[in-house]
Amino acid sequence: MDKRRIDDSVELLCQKGCKALWADIDLMDRGHVLPELADLEPEERAEVLREIKSIMAVYKGSCSL
């Protein structure tokens, strides 16, 4: 696994904003491969999903604290 590619992908997705990131999490949970992650290996995509879920956990499903 390439940690740098994972970190770069997390950063790229987070730049899309809160609402878009929740939508991306939903898509990824349902097995969709986001275009931004198409070049990653399946285990790298899974790690990206784990990391963005961890980041977004503070928002508890919404976009406000």
C-alpha positions in Angstrom: 0.0 0.0 0.0 1.2 3.5 -0.9 0.5 5.8 2.1 1.3 8.9 0.0 -1.3 8.0 -2.6 -3.8 7.3 0.1 -3.1 10.6 1.8 -3.3 12.5 -1.5 -6.6 10.9 -2.3 -8.0 11.7 1.1 -6.9 15.4 0.7 -8.4 15.5 -2.8 -11.8 14.1 -1.7 -11.9 16.4 1.4 -11.4 19.5 -0.9 -14.8 18.7 -2.4 -16.5 19.8 0.8 -18.6 18.3 3.5 -21.8 17.4 1.6 -20.0 16.0 -1.4 -17.8 13.9 1.0 -20.8 12.4 2.7 -22.2 11.5 -0.7 -18.9 10.0 -1.7 -18.8 7.9 1.5 -22.3 6.6 0.7 -21.3 5.7 -2.8 -18.1 3.9 -1.6 -20.1 2.1 1.1 -22.3 0.7 -1.7 -19.3 -0.5 -3.7 -18.8 2.3 -6.2 -15.3 3.3 -7.3 -15.0 7.0 -7.4 -13.3 8.4 -10.5 -10.7 10.1 -8.2 -9.8 6.7 -6.8 -9.8 4.6 -9.9 -6.0 4.3 -10.0 -5.8 2.9 -6.5 -5.7 -0.7 -5.5 -8.8 -2.1 -3.8 -7.1 -2.1 -0.4 -5.9 1.5 -0.9 -9.5 2.5 -1.7 -10.7 0.8 1.5 -8.1 2.7 3.5 -9.2 6.0 1.9 -12.7 5.2 3.0 -11.7 4.3 6.5 -9.7 7.6 6.8 -12.5 9.8 5.5 -15.0 8.1 7.7 -12.7 8.8 10.7 -12.3 12.4 9.6 -16.1 12.9 9.2 -17.0 11.1 12.4 -16.8 14.5 14.2 -19.7 15.7 12.0 -22.0 12.7 12.9 -23.7 12.6 9.6 -24.2 16.3 9.0 -22.1 19.2 8.0 -22.2 21.2 11.2 -20.5 20.7 14.5 
